[in-house]
C-alpha cells in the first residue's frame, strides 16, 4: 500500500490545519508544513566539485506549492525500501 505526503505552503497555515483534521486517523497519510522560504543553495560564486551524485529531492514540489499552495507526494511503502 502506498503512503501519501501532503506538503502545504508555509503561507497558508489554515489549509494545513484543515487538511490535517481531514486525514486524522489515516495511517498512510502525513501532512507537513513546508518550511522553505527560498532555495537554500544561493551563492555568489560557483561551487567547486559537486560531491553528491544526485539531488536528494526525489519529487519536485516547487511548482505545485507556488501555484496551488500544496503538493502531494506518493511515497513507497516501508517494506519496499527495506529490500
C-alpha positions in Angstrom: 0.0 0.0 0.0 1.3 3.4 -0.9 1.8 6.2 1.6 0.9 9.8 0.8 2.6 13.0 1.9 0.7 16.3 1.7 3.0 19.4 1.7 1.2 22.6 2.5 2.7 26.0 1.7 4.0 27.9 4.8 1.9 30.9 3.7 -1.4 29.1 4.3 -1.4 27.6 7.8 -5.3 27.4 7.8 -5.2 25.0 4.9 -2.6 23.0 6.8 -4.9 22.7 9.8 -7.9 21.8 7.7 -6.1 19.0 5.8 -4.5 17.7 9.0 -8.0 17.4 10.5 -9.5 15.7 7.4 -6.9 13.0 7.3 -6.6 12.4 11.1 -6.5 8.7 11.8 -5.3 7.7 8.4 -2.1 5.8 8.9 -0.9 6.1 5.3 -1.2 9.9 5.1 1.1 12.5 6.6 0.6 16.3 6.4 3.6 18.7 6.8 4.0 22.4 6.5 6.7 23.5 4.0 9.3 25.5 5.9 11.4 26.6 2.9 11.2 30.3 2.3 13.7 30.2 -0.7 16.1 27.9 -2.3 18.9 27.2 0.2 21.8 27.0 -2.2 22.2 30.6 -3.3 25.8 31.7 -3.6 27.6 34.5 -5.3 30.4 32.2 -6.6 30.2 28.9 -8.4 30.7 25.9 -6.1 33.7 23.6 -6.6 33.2 19.9 -7.3 29.7 18.6 -6.7 30.1 15.7 -4.3 26.6 14.4 -4.5 25.7 12.2 -7.4 22.1 13.1 -7.5 19.8 15.7 -5.9 18.3 14.5 -2.6 14.9 15.6 -3.5 13.2 12.9 -5.5 10.0 14.8 -6.1 9.9 18.4 -7.4 7.1 20.1 -5.4 8.1 23.7 -6.0 5.7 24.4 -8.9 2.6 22.9 -7.2 3.4 24.7 -4.0 3.8 28.0 -5.8 0.7 27.6 -8.0 -1.7 25.7 -5.7 -0.3 26.2 -2.2 0.0 22.5 -1.7 1.6 19.4 -3.2 1.1 15.6 -2.8 3.8 13.0 -3.0 3.3 9.3 -3.2 5.9 7.5 -1.1 6.9 3.9 -1.5 5.8 1.6 1.3 8.2 1.0 4.1 8.6 -2.7 3.3 9.7 -1.9 -0.3 12.5 0.3 1.0 13.9 -2.5 3.2 14.8 -4.9 0.4 
